[in-house]
Amino acid sequence: MKNTEIEDKIKELVENMRPYLNMDGGDMEFVKYEDHYVYIKLQGSCANCLYQDNTINDNLLEYFKEEIPEIEGIIKVEL
């Protein structure tokens, strides 16, 4: 899969996850895909949540890797 195809798929996955984050007052934004890592920015209540690492590592990473095996990890960025 080419990087542009992977980025398009990541954007689709982010949109699929958005309603679940929105239910708790949170959100996330795709920043970039580079060297097999997805960079995201958490927003709203997710930005300050004590469980954000669990959300990223246990839920998002598993979901993303199911759909895109090339992904090695997710990095949370602060912009």
C-alpha positions as CSV (number, residue, x, y, z in Angstrom):
1,M,0.0,0.0,0.0
2,K,1.3,3.5,-0.9
3,N,1.6,6.2,1.7
4,T,-1.2,8.2,0.1
5,E,-3.5,5.1,0.2
6,I,-2.5,4.6,3.8
7,E,-3.2,8.2,4.7
8,D,-6.6,8.0,3.0
9,K,-7.4,4.9,5.0
10,I,-6.2,6.4,8.2
11,K,-8.5,9.4,7.6
12,E,-11.4,7.1,7.1
13,L,-10.6,5.2,10.3
14,V,-10.4,8.5,12.2
15,E,-13.8,9.4,10.9
16,N,-15.2,6.0,12.0
17,M,-13.8,6.5,15.5
18,R,-14.9,10.2,15.8
19,P,-18.5,9.5,17.0
20,Y,-17.2,7.3,19.9
21,L,-14.8,10.1,21.1
22,N,-17.5,12.7,20.6
23,M,-19.8,10.9,23.0
24,D,-17.4,11.7,25.8
25,G,-16.8,15.3,24.6
26,G,-13.5,14.4,22.8
27,D,-12.2,14.4,19.3
28,M,-9.0,13.6,17.4
29,E,-7.3,15.0,14.4
30,F,-5.0,13.2,12.0
31,V,-1.7,15.1,11.6
32,K,0.5,12.9,9.5
33,Y,1.7,9.3,8.7
34,E,5.5,8.9,8.6
35,D,7.8,5.9,9.0
36,H,5.0,3.5,9.8
37,Y,3.7,5.8,12.6
38,V,0.4,7.7,12.8
39,Y,0.6,11.1,14.4
40,I,-2.7,12.4,15.9
41,K,-3.8,15.3,18.1
42,L,-6.4,14.6,20.8
43,Q,-8.9,17.4,21.3
44,G,-11.7,18.3,23.7
45,S,-12.0,16.2,26.8
46,C,-9.6,13.6,25.3
47,A,-6.8,16.1,25.4
48,N,-6.7,16.1,29.2
49,C,-8.1,12.7,29.9
50,L,-6.1,10.5,32.3
51,Y,-6.9,7.5,30.1
52,Q,-5.7,8.9,26.8
53,D,-2.7,6.5,26.7
54,N,-5.0,3.6,27.1
55,T,-7.3,4.9,24.4
56,I,-4.4,5.3,22.0
57,N,-2.5,2.1,22.8
58,D,-5.4,-0.3,23.6
59,N,-8.2,0.9,21.3
60,L,-6.9,3.1,18.4
61,L,-3.7,1.2,17.7
62,E,-5.5,-2.2,17.7
63,Y,-8.2,-0.9,15.4
64,F,-5.7,0.8,13.0
65,K,-3.4,-2.2,12.8
66,E,-6.4,-4.5,12.0
67,E,-7.1,-2.4,9.0
68,I,-3.5,-1.3,8.1
69,P,-0.9,-3.9,9.3
70,E,2.0,-1.6,8.2
71,I,1.3,0.7,11.2
72,E,3.8,0.3,14.0
73,G,2.4,2.8,16.5
74,I,0.5,6.0,17.2
75,I,2.2,9.1,18.4
76,K,0.2,11.8,20.2
77,V,1.3,15.3,19.3
78,E,0.6,18.6,21.0
79,L,0.2,21.5,18.6
